[in-house]
Amino acid sequence: MKRFVIIALAILAGSLSAAQDAPPREISITAKRFEFTPNQITLKRGEPVTLHVWALDRSHGFYQKDLKIDLDLSPDHESVVTITPDTAGHFVAICDHFCGSGHGNMKMVINVE
């Protein structure tokens, strides 16, 4: 029995180490008047994720204070940020560059479980 426990612990330790060494999950987001696509994503607390954000039509911003995201977006240029959320919750990212009459409604929900 003792041998089984030692083997099981060794397998668990190896899988945890492999998970920590895995490259960050990658998510693509596009911005255009007056929306982000997708408009909602779900992340796991403690799991690194790289966001690739593109503006399709004009300059936009992608800002979320609590997750420390602050990107300036310009057409046909990829902006990239890697984050590791440490708090569970619902966070709203906004466009912080005025982009027209619907600018105030340009939001995206980031859920962290």
N, C-alpha and C positions, 0 to 999 in steps of 0.2 A: 504494500500500500504506500509506504514512504517513497519508494522509487517512482510510483505513478504520480504522486504529488510533485516531486522534483521535475519530472518530465513535463507535466502540465504547466508548471510555473515557467520553465525554460521556454516552452512554446509561446505562452502568453507574453513574456518579456520580449521575445523576438518579434512578435506581431506588433506590439506597442512601439518598439523601436522603428520598425518599418513604416508605421503610420506617421510617426513624427518626422521621418526623413522624406516622406512623399512630397512631390512638388505641389505648390498651392493649386487649388481648384481655380479654374478660369471662367469668367462670365463676361460676355459681350453685352454692352448697353449702347443704344443709339438715342440721340437727342435731336428733336426737330420741333418746330413750333407746334404745338405747345404741349409736348409730351415726351416722356422717356419710354423706351421699349426695351425690355419689359417694364411694366410699371410697378412690379413687385417682385422681390427675390427673397429667398430664405437662406440664411447662413447658419452655420453651427458655431456656437461659442467655442473659442480656442482653436478653431480651424482656419489656417491662412487661406485667403482667397485673393486672386488678382482680378481687378475690374479693368476691362478694356472699354473705354468710352469714346464714342465717335459723335461728332456733330454733323448732321446731314445737310443743313440749309444755311446756317449762319452761326455767329458766335453764341455760345451758351456757357453756363457754369454748371458744375455738379458739386454741391456743397452739403455736407452733413457734419455738424460740429462734434457730436458725441463720438462718432466713429473716425474723426480726424481726416475727413475727406474734403479736399478743396482743389478742384480741377478747373482750369480754364480750357474750354473746348472751342476749336475752330474747325471750319469745314475741311473735310478730307485729311484730317490729322488725328491720329490716335493718341489719346491721353491714357496713361496707365498708372494705377495705384494698387499696392498690395497691402491688405489690412488683415489683422487677426482680432476679430471682435472678442472682447473679454466680458461683456455684459449682455445678458439676454434682454430682449425687449423689442419694441416696434419703433423704428427710427424713420423719420421722413427726410429724404434728400430733396433739395430744391434747386431750381435754376436760379443762380444769383447774378445773372447778367440780363438786363431788361431786353426782351426779345419781341415785344409787341403787346397788344391788348389782352391776350390770354396768358401772359407771363405768370401772373399770380397763381394760376392753377397748374403750373408745370411742376409736378411733384412725383416722387417715387418712394414706395415703402420698402424698407429693408427690415425684414424680420430676422431676429437672431434667437435661435432656440438653445 
